[in-house]
Amino acid sequence: MSPALRAGLVGLGVMGRNHARVLAGTDGVDLVGVVDPAGRRGAVPAEVPLLASLDELFALGVDYAVVACPTALHEEVGLRLAEAGVGALIEKPLADSVEAARRLVTAFESRGLVAGVGHIERYNPALQSMRARLEAGELGEVFQVVTRRQGPFPHRISDVGVVKDLATHDIDLTAWVTGQDYVSISAHTVARSGRPHEDMVAAVGRLSDGSMVNHLVNWLSPLKERTTVVTGERGCFVADTLTADLTFHANGEVSNEWEALRTFRGVSQGDMIRYAIPKPEPLRVEHERFRDAVRTGDMGEIVTLRQALRTVEVSAAVLESAETGETVSLKAPSEVLGVT
Ligand SMILES: NC(=O)c1ccc[n+]([C@@H]2O[C@H](COP(=O)([O-])OP(=O)(O)OC[C@H]3O[C@@H](n4cnc5c(N)ncnc54)[C@H](O)[C@@H]3O)[C@@H](O)[C@H]2O)c1
């Protein structure tokens, strides 16, 4: 048995408290200190010190730290961790600008440090199962990915708008489940809650295989919804990431004898299956994968900073399109940062 990894946590707000709970229960990891200038102990075990600065955390000696402070501070905190030679699991989005995200990629890659981003939807059982089924070709050719992420306004998020805070979940999961990159995007936003940032977005985009995407994301609905629908040759998958349910609606193969319905020549309704899938907590899986990446240096099972940079680039293109009214073409990732 290798000795337990020493982990720190930076930021003890809503998400930080979840990280503290999961870190404290992850095998092979010791939570050794939590940095938050305004932190309350909450889920943090009594033996773990609450600290006022990163220097105090570094003095304890840590292998990696989880960064769960506000998005606008990810760059500052992340760069300090990289300079100190400490790996990092940074909450999503990686940073509040493309430039900051690039600086973080360079800082961690140039030092050969293990670093990842908490795009937690990738660990949702419904999307994990959907991705495996798409990879196995169960849907045939994919035509379209539609995501809907609606809900009420979270008063604590004030540093970024709904595109960077929430639509980044949809951008990351869409690229990941399909294995495709975004090539263009067009979007409209509105700001209705009287705050400086947008709180509603509708975006239409195209992926590298020619399939289309559609994202509806807002903070203005009393209806809480997190749905991903992928439509292809053989039917469609519907993933509900609130309940972690995955459903398949098959195109029908039964010929229709009813004359009145025969004039429609498109697909027909077939069987519907709700898969029985195991449902481990996504945050626990995220932490176990990150722990394993720190142990082995293999980052194949985590969301890399480079992948998260791409998500920030696509979110910036969404905002640019909403501002200019033009469709924005995305440069290939290798054109903006050296290929490794
Ligand atoms: N993966 C997810 O599903 C998910 C969900 C919620 C939030 N998040 C992300 O987590 C991050 C935090 O969001 P939140 O909702 O927990 O916000 P929050 O406002 O509840 O918590 C932020 C905490 O950071 C602390 N903080 C401020 N400056 C700090 C500093 N310099 N060093 C250490 N701590 C500092 C604050 O005191 C506060 O306790 C954001 O980046 C957000 O996008 C991710």
The ligand as an ORCA input file, in Angstrom:
! r2SCAN-3c Opt
* xyz 0 1
  N     -19.004     21.323    -10.286
  C     -20.152     21.894     -9.959
  O     -21.230     21.378    -10.234
  C     -20.124     23.208     -9.218
  C     -21.229     23.610     -8.452
  C     -21.150     24.811     -7.766
  C     -20.021     25.602     -7.876
  N     -18.978     25.198     -8.646
  C     -17.769     26.026     -8.788
  O     -17.120     26.073     -7.516
  C     -16.555     27.376     -7.321
  C     -17.111     27.950     -6.015
  O     -18.503     28.075     -6.128
  P     -19.457     28.036     -4.836
  O     -20.816     27.879     -5.366
  O     -18.947     27.050     -3.840
  O     -19.242     29.520     -4.296
  P     -19.411     30.056     -2.794
  O     -19.544     31.523     -2.907
  O     -20.465     29.281     -2.079
  O     -18.014     29.700     -2.093
  C     -16.800     30.333     -2.394
  C     -15.932     30.253     -1.136
  O     -14.607     30.701     -1.490
  C     -14.116     31.463     -0.390
  N     -13.001     32.291     -0.832
  C     -13.039     33.560     -1.353
  N     -11.778     33.973     -1.622
  C     -10.956     32.962     -1.268
  C      -9.531     32.810     -1.291
  N      -8.724     33.760     -1.767
  N      -9.002     31.639     -0.840
  C      -9.806     30.660     -0.371
  N     -11.154     30.760     -0.308
  C     -11.713     31.896     -0.757
  C     -15.310     32.242      0.120
  O     -15.116     32.685      1.459
  C     -16.425     31.175      0.009
  O     -16.525     30.412      1.208
  C     -16.907     28.203     -8.553
  O     -15.815     28.159     -9.444
  C     -18.088     27.456     -9.159
  O     -18.170     27.608    -10.577
  C     -19.016     24.015     -9.301
*
